[in-house]
Amino acid sequence: IGYISSTAVYGDRGGGWAFEDEPLHAASLVGARRVRAEHDWLDAGRGMGLTVQIFRLPALYGPGRSPVDRILSGTARRIVKPGQIFNRVHVEDAVAGLFASMAKPHPGRAYTLCDDEPASSEAVLDWTTDQLGLPRLPEVSLDDAEVSDGMRRFYNDSKRLSNARAKAELGWRPRYPSWREGLDSE
């Protein structure tokens, strides 16, 4: 069984690194529910003799759901929060990580499937608009009425994610090691 969780389980690390074996400090209700679900799946698996692995995913992007799509549709918001940093994962890399785990199962393990380059949202949007030959988006305050509650929650946590365990144990390597390669592929 593979449970797809969220990196929200790590909580805010103030821009520091998060690793799978560290205590989880979810700062949101969604993150806390994911922590509980991870424990429940692991307990159920042990009780039934099943192999359960946890996959913690950051923001997913790919065709149809990327900064390119949001910029071109006019829905992108350039929110600047100093010190804020995120990882991402291309949907193809997330799927490749799941397949790698099926080939080399490690019962009870948690893996963070993410790219190799944490970056701020504004850095990604600025690079993308530059690549598209468009003017950079204006800065929007996190408190602006057009910013959704979900987006505000997303900005509660600032962390760098390590994918070292997935690379070492599963032999997984992201095809798109940074958001640049991933967005260039679109």
GIRAQUI-V635643 format. One record per backbone hydrogen bond with DSSP energy under -1.0 kcal/mol. NH is the residue of the N-H (numbers start at 1). CO is the residue of the C=O. If there is no record, write none. Layout:
NH:CO  NH:CO
This chain:
3:53  5:55  7:57  9:6  10:7  13:158  15:158  16:13  18:160  22:19  32:28  33:29  34:30  35:31  36:32  37:33  38:34  39:35  40:36  41:37  42:38  43:39  44:40  45:41  46:42  47:43  48:44  50:45  53:1  54:109  55:3  56:111  57:5  61:89  65:62  70:66  71:67  72:68  73:69  75:70  76:70  79:77  84:81  86:119  89:59  91:61  94:90  95:91  96:92  97:93  98:94  99:95  100:96  101:97  102:98  103:99  104:100  108:52  109:106  111:54  113:56  115:88  116:177  119:86  124:120  125:121  126:122  127:123  128:124  129:125  130:126  131:127  132:128  134:129  140:78  144:141  147:144  152:148  153:149  154:150  155:151  156:153  159:85  160:16  162:18  167:163  168:164  169:165  170:166  172:166  182:178  183:179  184:180  185:181  186:183
